[in-house]
């Protein structure tokens, strides 16, 4: 396991001065993804924390793509990026099977539902830049409207960037690992233990 160091501290919850940031942190306590630690880190810049929360709620909790699909793709992206902090988070709004969570970023695993599988392939292609764009877009068009493809793309790129940022900041650097061995990774093959 690579050592992760906290590079940006979290603000003290008692130091929150605005009603908006308190509202965001309270919502994070309930919704979990992203969790309180994310917003306490972003609390150094309340304007950015607020804008991020609004955009996150639009592309993750809003839209027409089923929430279960977005949550599984979010976990898959976190595993491929290598962000333990993000891979540990689970939204209480949906229950996903543990085997599915542990398998979603394995190279030879395919989700049994064609619509979910298409979204997972899209998340994989955007994250790994695997050159499968033509094939993936053809598959997407069988199950999603253009508006939903935009929704997925916006959510996946926000997720991937957020994963990299959380890893860089070292949010909850001392927590237990959550990424299964053998997953596809932007860092190359992850050894199977």
C-alpha positions in Angstrom: 0.0 0.0 0.0 1.3 3.4 -1.0 1.8 5.9 1.8 -0.7 8.8 1.6 0.2 12.0 3.4 -2.2 14.8 4.5 -1.2 17.7 2.3 -4.1 20.0 3.1 -5.7 20.1 6.5 -9.4 20.2 7.2 -10.9 23.2 8.9 -12.3 22.7 12.4 -16.1 22.2 12.3 -16.5 24.8 15.0 -14.8 27.4 12.8 -17.5 27.3 10.1 -18.8 30.9 9.9 -21.5 30.7 7.2 -24.9 29.1 7.1 -24.3 27.8 3.6 -21.1 25.9 4.5 -22.8 24.5 7.7 -25.7 23.4 5.4 -23.3 21.6 3.0 -21.5 19.8 5.9 -24.7 18.8 7.5 -25.9 17.4 4.1 -22.7 15.5 3.8 -23.3 13.9 7.2 -26.5 12.5 5.8 -25.6 11.7 2.2 -22.0 10.5 2.7 -20.8 10.9 -0.9 -18.8 13.1 -0.7 -18.4 12.9 3.1 -17.8 15.6 5.7 -14.0 15.3 5.4 -14.2 16.4 1.8 -16.2 19.6 2.6 -14.1 20.4 5.7 -11.1 20.3 3.4 -12.9 22.5 0.9 -13.9 24.7 3.7 -10.7 26.7 3.2 -12.6 28.3 0.3 -16.3 28.4 1.0 -17.2 29.8 -2.4 -15.6 26.8 -4.1 -17.1 24.4 -1.6 -20.6 25.8 -2.3 -20.1 25.7 -6.1 -18.8 22.1 -5.9 -21.7 21.0 -3.8 -24.2 22.5 -6.2 -22.5 20.9 -9.3 -22.2 17.5 -7.5 -25.8 17.5 -6.6 -26.8 18.4 -10.1 -24.8 15.6 -11.8 -24.8 12.9 -9.1 -28.2 13.2 -7.4 -30.0 15.0 -10.2 -30.6 14.1 -13.8 -32.4 11.1 -15.3 -29.7 8.4 -15.2 -30.6 5.9 -12.5 -28.7 6.8 -9.3 -27.6 3.2 -8.8 -25.7 3.3 -12.1 -23.9 6.5 -11.1 -23.0 5.2 -7.7 -21.5 2.0 -9.1 -19.6 4.0 -11.7 -18.4 6.4 -9.0 -16.9 3.5 -7.1 -15.4 2.0 -10.2 -13.7 5.3 -11.1 -12.3 5.6 -7.5 -10.8 2.2 -7.7 -9.2 2.9 -11.1 -7.8 6.2 -10.0 -6.5 4.7 -6.8 -8.3 7.0 -4.3 -8.9 4.9 -1.2 -10.8 7.8 0.4 -13.3 7.9 -2.5 -13.5 4.1 -2.8 -14.6 3.8 0.8 -17.6 6.1 0.5 -21.1 4.6 0.1 -24.2 6.6 -0.5 -27.0 5.6 1.8 -29.5 6.2 -1.0 -28.7 2.9 -2.7 -27.6 -0.6 -1.6 -25.1 -2.2 -3.9 -24.0 -5.9 -3.6 -20.5 -6.2 -2.1 -19.4 -8.6 -4.8 -20.4 -6.1 -7.5 -18.5 -3.3 -5.7 -15.4 -5.5 -5.4 -15.6 -6.6 -9.0 -16.6 -3.5 -10.9 -13.1 -2.4 -11.9 -11.7 -5.9 -12.5 -10.5 -6.2 -16.2 -12.6 -9.2 -17.1 -15.8 -8.5 -15.1 -19.0 -7.4 -16.9 -22.2 -6.2 -15.2 -25.2 -8.4 -16.2 -27.5 -5.4 -16.9 -26.7 -4.0 -20.4 -27.5 -0.4 -19.4 -25.3 -0.5 -16.3 -22.6 -2.3 -18.3 -22.7 0.5 -21.0 -22.2 3.2 -18.3 -19.4 1.2 -16.7 -17.7 0.9 -20.1 -18.0 4.6 -20.6 -16.6 5.4 -17.1 -13.7 3.0 -17.8 -13.0 4.6 -21.2 -13.0 8.1 -19.9 -10.8 7.2 -16.9 -8.3 4.9 -18.6 -8.3 6.6 -22.1 -8.4 3.0 -23.5 -9.1 4.1 -27.1 -12.5 2.3 -27.2 -14.5 5.5 -27.9 -16.3 4.4 -31.1 -17.4 1.0 -29.6 -18.4 2.6 -26.2 -20.5 5.4 -27.8 -22.3 2.9 -30.0 -23.1 0.9 -26.9 -24.2 4.0 -25.0 -26.6 5.1 -27.7 -28.5 1.8 -27.3 -29.4 2.7 -23.7 -29.0 6.4 -23.1 -30.2 9.7 -24.7 -27.6 12.3 -25.7 -28.7 14.3 -22.7 -28.0 11.3 -20.4 -24.6 10.7 -22.1 -23.7 14.3 -21.3 -25.0 13.8 -17.7 -22.8 10.7 -17.4 -19.7 12.4 -18.9 -20.0 15.4 -16.7 -20.4 13.2 -13.6 -17.6 10.8 -14.5 -15.1 13.6 -15.2 -16.0 15.4 -12.0 -15.6 12.2 -10.1 -12.2 11.4 -11.7 -10.9 14.9 -10.9 -12.3 14.8 -7.4 -10.7 11.4 -6.8 -7.3 12.8 -7.9 -7.8 15.9 -5.7 -8.8 13.9 -2.6 -5.8 11.6 -3.1 -3.5 14.6 -3.6 -4.8 16.4 -0.5 -4.5 13.2 1.5 -8.0 13.4 2.9 -8.3 10.7 5.6 -4.8 9.5 4.8 -4.6 7.1 7.7 -7.8 5.1 6.9 -8.0 1.4 5.9 -7.5 0.4 2.3 -10.7 -0.1 0.3 -9.5 -0.9 -3.3 -9.6 -4.6 -4.2 -6.4 -6.1 -5.7 -6.3 -6.8 -9.4 -8.4 -3.8 -10.5 -7.6 -1.8 -13.7 -5.7 1.3 -12.8 -4.4 4.5 -14.4 -1.1 3.6 -12.7 -0.8 0.3 -14.5 -1.7 -3.2 -13.3 -2.5 -3.5 -9.6 -1.0 -6.6 -8.2 -3.3 -9.4 -7.2 -2.7 -10.4 -3.6 
